Amino acid sequence: MNQRMISIIIVGARGRMGTALIREVMESEDLTLGACVDRSGGPGIGQDAGRLAGRTDLGVLVTDELRPRRGSVVVDFSLPKATETNVNACIEAGIPLIIGTTGLNEQQELLLTEAGERIPIVYAANFSVGVTLLLQLASVAAAALGPDWEAELIELHHRFKRDAPSGTALRIGQAVAEATDRKFSDVAITDRASLGRARQPEEIGVFGMRGGDSIGEHTLMFLGEGERIELIHRATDRAIFARGALRAARWVVDQPPGLYDMYDVLGLGE
Ligand code: NAD
């Protein structure tokens, strides 16, 4: 029986995630590399994608223009500004999209919601299976413990990460808030130094640390009287995000238009 081949277009191909994605596609049996795109004028343009990823030449050169019809699905791990352009290009071509880029503002997230009416999109701040489960555990714990237990979150990432706190930390905070009937944007505190007051009961603190080469660590604490619960996820290999994003890519090609997340891909959604 012939195996169906899925052609992947990677945006942000020269980056840490882009090169991890190229390696995973090269190692898979059902995926091919349709095209690789990176920033116009950047050092990756014109280079062979396989070589960029530290492997043998593939015959796919990195370009600076996204043409979604060259593949079956576009996988974007770049910058929020690029994501805006890519969403519009995918809508025009009717091609599904996986978005791993974090740090999107409200307007850019709204664009994704609108785009979900036209094409299937999977958008997740974290494509690891472990973090997807942590999100669910956070909801269950927050709902069971109730608002008397104070929730605080710290995260650590490598020195190059641009957005802080991480998209994953914000997503975990949002899960805690929703499970306890709070609106996350009303209760999230990301900078306590400027407040000059004691902690308010409804607050959810979310704080980022940057340095070294950490791929990503998230610790959610529920702080009670005389006891404390900690839920911790530590990523030790960037390949987990690449594998999760490609799992989403295999899944999304058969979906109707909609804005999905990793819960949907893993079948954990309601
Ligand atoms: P990186 O800086 O190593 O790579 C980003 C790449 O995007 C670079 O090669 C850059 O040249 C390219 N780029 C910039 N502007 C572009 C444009 N206009 N068009 C095309 N390419 C462009 O960053 P990274 O560590 O690979 O992370 C990329 C993004 O993915 C970040 O937002 C990061 O937070 C996010 N991320 C998400 C997950 C997840 O699971 N969702 C996991 C890890 C990282």
Residues whose N, C-alpha, C, O or C-beta is under 5 A from the ligand:
A	BS01	NAD	V11 G12 A13 R14 G15 R16 M17 G18 V37 D38 R39 G42 F77 S78 L79 A82 G100 T101 T102 A124 A125 N126 F127 S128 F241
